[in-house]
């Protein structure tokens, strides 16, 4: 029986809650993964300029036979583009590689000390006004910078950030929800560490599921959260899809809430100050 894909819908976007993350897939593997995911029923694909796979993502979409308007496509502009003009040039190149007239969500991938925030956000808004990005947002912004971005009042729709059962992002969610924004969780399985947690394994046994599925189901239980786990194989893509069938009860949610929530797995040298940035 087919799984019904839940959707997050706000005034600014309509996003399937489970998507396919494509980092760090490249070449033919990436194209096959995109085609395969779309054949299984995925309708949300996530890529980025920095991933070096936009052409393969676009080829996978084109080869899938799924109508472009049925697919929610996100791409992200790398952090070395500090202003609206640089973002526009990079986005033009991204659209060419993706071979699509628009993306559904365009994000600034990471903040940098050189970022001219107001100008960059106005650049995103201008691209949206042209219809080439249906929604805009940011990625890897810490709370203080996220508030500044929201205060710029350009109609941001989403924040993409590391989020999983081992990392507390409630502060960011407390900012996003009142602003009418959604959170897209990357690394939702904590770089493979979440399924190793005995508590998640115990809950998985109770539901006849895998610990990875429980980790994804926990995110699905959070208001305003979507996720983009990377999955190259059809087996893993199906496993992730089947997480949609799991409903965790109050006891499960309490047990997962009690897990340590201070484990960050994506923290490059150029990352912002997560607590104070």
PyMOL commands that set and color helices and strands:
alter all, ss='L'
color gray80, all
select helices_A, chain A and resi 27-40+49-51+54-64+68-70+84-98+117-129+143-151+170-176+190-192+194-196+198-207+211-220+234-245+250-257
alter helices_A, ss='H'
color red, helices_A
select strands_A, chain A and resi 7-9+14-16+20-21+44-46+72-77+105-108+136-139+158-162+182-186+225-227
alter strands_A, ss='S'
color yellow, strands_A
deselect
rebuild
show_as cartoon
